Amino acid sequence: MFKKKFILLAFFVLLVFSLLTYQSIKGGQHALDFALYPLKIIEQGGSALKSVFGQIPFFRKDDTLQRLSRCEEERIKYREAAYENERLRGLLDLKAQRFDYVASAEVFAREPTNWFQILWLNKGLGSGIAKDMVAVTPLGLVGRIHRVFSGRASVILMTDANSAVAVRLESSRTEGILEGNGDNKCYLKYISKDFDVAEGETVITSGLDGIYPEGLLAGYVSMVDRESGEAFQLIEVTPAQLLSRVEEVAILKK
């Protein structure tokens, strides 16, 4: 088989060489065109195949990766839109339930000097927001308005060391003060050792501080230590709303 192919190739080369020699003697172009005609057929055939297969997505260069990238971008956009719609729907439900609702606002920044405890909102005095109003989400308490300007306001989170909220345990109705300590937890202070407090108990605002409306969900008891203090228990409370993920809030009158 190899021998036959070699003979055919040699014959083809000899034929082309003969025609080129004849063309150089006669000075004509027709022989050269004739000699190159098979090569032109091959070239045109290759171009045609490339054009046809180029229209099929599977054969386009890098087309699969580009389509996968576009699909991933669309998936992320859809997921973000779904999350946003769910959050905004929750705020609308909250607005319908609360007579003390003032406005909804988006979080656009965190305080550089107190990154984890101060949020900045994109609404302020122009939307009726005032100092010491309360910021909440459908999941629970966030904090209170700290500083207000015409088009923005800051929120001091309930976990800030300067925060104090009058609360009660929902089941036993035992009252205390919920204080932040600068991390993601709060501590329920001034609960006597005489009272039984269990992990998982719900903590709500009592309204006795004159700032936070009564009945707002603040968090859940996550740890109880009856032996650490002399007169009071050490009670750790985890906020109901994960404060590092707050993107929108509803503002309520105090």
N, C-alpha and C positions, 0 to 999 in steps of 0.2 A: 504493500500500500504506500509506504514512504517513497519507494522507488518511482512509482507511477506519478505521485505528486511532484517529485523532483523533476521528472521528465517534462510534465506539463508546465511547470514554472520556467524551466529552461527554454521551452518552446515559446512561451509568452514573451520572455525577455528578448529572445532572438528576433521575434516578430516586431516588437517595438523598435529594436535597434535598427532593423532593416528599413522600417518605414521612416525612421528619423534620418537615416542615411539618404534615402530616396528624396526626402523633403529638402535636405540640404543641397542636393544636386539640382533639383528642379526649382528650388526657391519658392515653392508653393506652401500654402498654409493648410490645405485640405488633408494632407497626409498626417500632419501633426495633430490636427483635430481628431482624425480617425484613430490615431494611436492613443490619444488621451481619453477617447470616448468611454471606455470601460471604467476608467478612474472617475470620470464625471458622474457616471451612473451610480457608482458606489457612494460617492459623496452626496449626491442628491437623495439617494435612498436613506442614508444616515440622517440627513437633515430632516427628512419627512418623518422618520421614526421618532427623532428627538422632539419634533413639534407635536406629534400625536401624544406621545407619552408625557410630554410636559404639561398637557392639559389634565392629566390624572393626578389628583392630590397626592397619591401614594408615592409618585415618582418625582415630585418637586423637591428641590434641594431645601432641606431644613423645614419643610412645610409641616411635618408631624410635630416637631418641637414647638414651632410657632403656634400651631393650633392648640397644643397642650397648654402653652403659656397663656393664651387668650382664655381658654376654658377655666384655668385656675384663677385668673383675674376676675372673671365673671362670677365664679363661685364665691370668692371672697367678698365681692361687692354685694351679692345677693344675701350672704350670711350677715354682713354688717347691717344691711337694710332691714333684715328680719329682726335682728336684735334691737335696732333703734325703734322699729315699729312697736315691738313688745314693750319697751320701756315707756314710750310715749303713751301707749294705750293704758298702761298702769297709772301714769300721771293724770290722764283724763278721768279715769275712774276715781282717783283720789280727789280730783277737783269736784266731781259730782257729789262726793260723800261729805266734804268738809265745808261748813259755812264760813270758816275762818281762812279759806284759801285766798291768797293774794296774787301770786304769779308763779310761772314755771321758768326756770333758767338753766342754761347749760354751763357746765364747768369748762373754762377755757385755759386755766393755769393753776399752778400751785405756788404758794409763797416760797421764794428761793431761800429765805432765812429760816423757814420752818416748814420744810417741804411736805412732811407727812401729816401736818395738823391744820393747815390753812388752805382753803380752796378759794379760787376767784370765779365769780359768776359774771355772765355777760349782760346782766340787768341790774338796775340800781334805783335811785330815787325816781327816775322817770316812769318806772313800772310800779310805783307805790311801795317799794321795799324800804324798810327802816331798820335802824339798829335794834338788836335783840329779838327780831322776828326769828322764827324757827324754820330750819331747813330739814326736810324729810324726803324720803322716797317711798314707794309703795311697800318696800320691805321693812322700813323702820326709820328711827331717828338718825340724823346726820350731825346736826349741831345748831348753832345760832349765828345770826348775822353779827359780824364784828365791826366792820367799817363799810360805809356806804358813800358812793359818789353818784354822779348823774346817770352814768350808763354802766356801772359795774359795782360789785359788792364782794366782800370777803366773808367766808364762813369759817368760824373756829369750830373744829370738830369736837365731838363729845369725848374723844380720847386725849385731847390736849390737857396738859398739866394744869392749865388755868380754868378748865371746865368743871362745873359742878351742876348736877341735875337732881332735883327732888324726885324720888322714885318710890315705888312700892313693889313688893312681891305679889304677883297677881293672885296666887292661891291663898296665901296666909294673910295678905293685906298688911304685912309688916313693912314699915316705912324706913327709909334711909336716904343717904346722899350718894349719888353715883359720881365718882371723880375719875378723871383721866390721869394717866401717868406718862404720857408721851410716846407710848407704843400702841399696839393694836388692841389693847385690853383696857378695861375700866375696873374699878374696885368699888364695891358697895360698902360704904362706911356706916359706922354707928349702929350695927345690928348686934344686939346683946346675945351672949352665949345661951341665954335662956330660951331663945327661939330656935326651932329646928328649920334649917335651910338645906334643901336638897339640890344636887346638881341637876341641871336641866330646867329648873324653875324659870318661869317667864318674869321679866322685869319690865314694868311700864311706868310712865311718868305719872306723878301724883298731882301735879298742878300747884303744889304748895309753895313753889319758889316764885310764882307770879310771872314766869317767863315761858316755860314749856307747858302747852295745853295738857290737860289731864287725859290719860288713856293711850298715849302714843307708845308703841312698842319700842323699847330701848335695847333689849338684848336677852341673853339667857345665862343663867348661872353656870359657869364652867369649872369652878373649883371652890371648895369650902374647907377652911382650916380653922377649927375651933380652939386650937391650942396655942396659936402664935401670939395672941395679944392677952392682955390682962382682963379687960372687960368686954371687948368686942371680938367678933369673929372676923377672919380675913376671908372675904368673899370676892372672887374674881368673876367678872361678867364679860362675855364676848358680845360685841354689838350685833344686832340682828342684820344690819346692813354692813356688808364688807366695804369699809370706807375707802380702801385703795381702788375700788372699781366704780366709784360714783361718777356718773357722766351728766346726769340731769337731776335737778331737785325741784320740789314744790316748796314755796315759801308760805308759811302760815303766820297769822297774827299771834302775838303773845297773849 
